[in-house]
């Protein structure tokens, strides 16, 4: 895959799945804007990779921030791609707790806002910018890859907020692909299972082994590089559109 002459935005690009995508796009010749709030890691990654990579501090819910990232990408090369891979917040609460108290609404709203509203905000703004470019040699203008989770299909105990947000991203995918078909912009989504991000690795070997035991094959956690490989394929394969691809080693989340 060759992304020479094109630019992409990667939200959450400073670490974990997003960092792997930034590295893969850069290695494939693309220019990349790291759209994140993690100033130190993001700046370090941009410095390490050098030219064709910039860090733009970006709150995915802030229109001005996302627009600034788009402007920076457009200054590097023709802006054609966005990978929406940000995270950073989660709340674990049952809808009704063991003490019969209802879950706090604030946690649900914040989770929906970050993962679903944030995804939609980045999608609508990046797609509008991509739609303003000329079509390429394959008669398309570009593509967007969003990130859901298999929790969007099989939410576990205490995951109602996160599961609802990720199910929303899953539901958004086909509708958005149909909306953007007239402007030749594709939309696909990756639904990862349990991935070995730095945050996940911090839980310790014993817990990691327990997580891996629930994956049929290969019996391990997914690698961020595998997420990046799939993201780049979804960006480059022009006949993949409106799809949600599970990346989970045939894992299905159990209730707990």
C-alpha positions in Angstrom: 0.0 0.0 0.0 1.4 3.4 -1.0 0.0 6.5 0.5 2.5 8.9 -1.0 1.1 12.3 -1.8 -1.8 11.9 0.6 -2.5 13.2 4.1 -4.5 11.7 7.0 -5.7 12.6 10.4 -5.5 10.0 13.2 -7.4 10.9 16.3 -5.9 9.3 19.4 -2.7 9.0 17.4 -0.4 9.5 20.3 -0.6 6.0 21.7 -2.1 2.5 21.5 -4.1 1.7 18.3 -3.8 5.3 17.0 0.0 5.4 17.3 0.3 2.1 15.3 -1.8 3.6 12.5 0.3 6.8 12.5 3.5 4.7 12.2 2.0 2.5 9.4 0.7 5.4 7.4 4.1 7.2 7.7 5.9 4.0 6.7 3.7 3.8 3.6 4.7 7.2 2.5 1.7 9.2 3.8 1.7 12.5 5.7 -0.1 12.3 9.1 -1.5 14.7 11.6 -1.6 13.3 15.1 -4.9 14.6 16.6 -4.7 14.1 20.3 -4.6 15.7 23.7 -1.6 13.9 25.0 1.0 16.7 24.4 4.1 14.9 25.5 3.7 11.5 23.7 2.3 13.2 20.7 5.1 15.7 20.3 7.7 12.9 20.9 6.1 10.7 18.2 6.0 13.6 15.7 9.7 14.4 16.5 10.7 10.8 16.1 9.0 10.4 12.7 10.1 13.8 11.4 8.8 15.3 8.2 5.3 14.4 7.0 4.1 14.2 10.6 2.6 17.0 12.7 0.9 17.1 16.1 -2.2 19.2 16.5 -3.7 19.3 19.9 -7.3 18.2 19.2 -10.4 17.8 21.3 -12.6 15.7 19.0 -15.7 17.5 20.3 -14.4 20.9 19.4 -15.0 22.0 15.9 -12.2 24.5 15.8 -9.7 21.9 17.0 -10.8 19.4 14.4 -10.7 22.1 11.7 -7.2 23.0 12.7 -6.1 19.4 12.3 -7.7 19.3 8.9 -5.9 22.5 7.9 -2.6 21.1 9.0 -3.1 17.9 7.1 -4.1 19.8 3.9 -0.8 21.8 4.2 1.2 18.5 4.2 -0.4 16.9 1.2 -3.8 16.2 -0.4 -6.1 15.4 2.5 -7.9 12.1 1.8 -8.1 10.0 4.9 -9.1 10.0 8.6 -8.8 7.2 11.1 -10.9 7.8 14.3 -9.2 5.9 17.1 -9.4 8.1 20.1 -10.3 6.8 23.6 -9.4 7.9 27.1 -12.6 7.5 29.2 -14.7 4.7 30.5 -17.2 4.2 33.3 -18.0 0.8 34.8 -21.5 0.9 36.3 -24.5 -1.5 36.3 -27.7 0.2 35.2 -28.9 -0.6 38.7 -26.3 -1.4 41.3 -26.3 -4.0 44.1 -27.6 -1.3 46.5 -30.5 -0.7 44.1 -29.2 2.7 43.2 -29.4 3.7 39.5 -26.3 4.4 37.5 -25.2 8.0 37.3 -26.4 9.7 34.2 -23.3 11.9 33.9 -21.0 8.9 33.3 -23.3 7.6 30.5 -23.5 11.0 28.9 -19.7 11.5 29.0 -19.1 8.1 27.4 -21.6 8.7 24.6 -20.2 12.1 24.0 -16.6 11.0 23.6 -17.0 7.8 21.7 -20.2 8.4 19.6 -20.5 12.2 19.4 -16.8 12.6 19.0 -16.7 10.0 16.2 -19.5 11.7 14.4 -18.0 15.1 14.8 -14.7 14.1 13.3 -16.5 12.1 10.6 -18.7 15.0 9.4 -15.9 17.6 9.4 -13.2 15.4 7.8 -15.6 14.0 5.2 -16.7 17.5 4.2 -13.0 18.5 3.7 -12.3 15.3 1.7 -15.4 15.9 -0.4 -13.9 19.2 -1.5 -10.9 17.6 -3.2 -10.6 16.2 -6.7 -11.2 12.5 -7.3 -8.1 10.4 -7.5 -7.1 7.9 -10.2 -9.6 5.4 -8.8 -12.5 7.9 -9.0 -12.8 8.3 -5.2 -11.9 11.2 -3.0 -10.9 9.4 0.2 -12.1 7.3 3.1 -12.7 7.3 6.8 -12.2 4.4 9.3 -13.9 4.6 12.7 -13.3 2.4 15.7 -16.1 0.5 17.5 -15.6 -2.5 19.7 -17.0 -6.0 20.0 -18.6 -4.6 23.1 -21.0 -2.9 20.7 -22.4 -6.4 20.0 -21.8 -8.1 23.3 -21.7 -5.6 26.1 -20.5 -7.0 29.4 -21.8 -6.4 32.9 -21.1 -2.7 33.8 -20.5 -1.8 30.2 -23.9 -0.3 29.3 -22.5 3.1 28.5 -19.5 1.9 26.5 -21.6 -0.7 24.7 -24.2 1.8 23.7 -21.6 4.2 22.4 -19.8 1.6 20.3 -23.1 0.1 19.1 -23.9 3.7 17.9 -20.7 3.8 15.9 -21.6 0.4 14.4 -25.0 1.7 13.4 -23.5 4.9 12.0 -21.2 3.1 9.6 -23.6 2.0 6.8 -25.8 5.1 7.1 -22.7 7.4 6.8 -21.4 5.3 3.8 -24.7 5.8 2.0 -24.7 9.5 2.8 -21.2 10.0 1.5 -21.5 7.8 -1.6 -22.4 10.8 -3.8 -19.2 12.6 -2.9 -17.1 9.4 -3.4 -16.0 9.1 0.2 -16.0 5.6 1.8 -16.7 4.8 5.5 -15.7 1.6 7.3 -15.3 0.6 11.0 -13.1 -1.8 12.9 -14.6 -3.5 16.0 -11.6 -4.7 17.9 -11.7 -7.4 20.6 -9.1 -7.3 23.4 -6.0 -5.5 22.1 -2.6 -5.4 23.7 -2.3 -1.6 24.0 0.1 -0.1 26.5 -2.8 0.6 28.9 -4.0 -3.0 28.6 -0.4 -4.3 29.2 -0.3 -2.4 32.5 -2.8 -4.8 34.1 -0.1 -7.4 34.6 0.7 -10.9 33.2 -1.9 -12.8 35.3 -4.8 -10.8 34.0 -3.5 -10.7 30.5 -3.3 -14.5 30.5 -6.9 -14.6 31.6 -8.0 -12.3 28.8 -6.1 -14.4 26.3 -7.7 -17.6 27.4 -11.0 -16.3 26.1 -9.7 -15.9 22.6 -10.3 -19.0 20.5 -7.4 -18.5 18.0 -4.8 -17.2 18.1 -4.9 -17.5 21.9 -3.5 -14.1 22.6 -4.5 -10.5 22.6 -4.5 -8.5 19.3 -1.5 -6.4 18.4 -1.9 -2.7 17.6 0.1 -3.3 14.4 -2.7 -5.7 13.3 -5.3 -3.0 13.9 -3.1 -0.7 11.8 -2.8 -3.2 9.0 -6.5 -3.5 8.8 -7.1 0.2 9.0 -4.7 0.8 6.0 -6.4 -1.9 4.0 -9.8 -0.4 4.7 -8.4 3.0 3.5 -6.9 1.6 0.3 -9.4 -1.1 -0.9 -11.9 1.0 -2.9 -14.6 -1.7 -2.9 -14.8 -2.0 0.9 -17.5 0.4 2.0 -20.1 0.5 4.8 -18.5 -2.5 6.6 -17.9 -3.2 10.2 -15.0 -5.7 10.5 -14.4 -7.6 13.8 -10.8 -7.9 14.7 -11.0 -10.4 17.6 -9.6 -13.9 17.0 -13.2 -15.2 17.0 -13.7 -13.9 20.5 -17.2 -13.3 21.9 -17.5 -11.4 25.1 -19.1 -13.3 27.9 -21.3 -11.5 30.5 -18.3 -11.0 32.7 
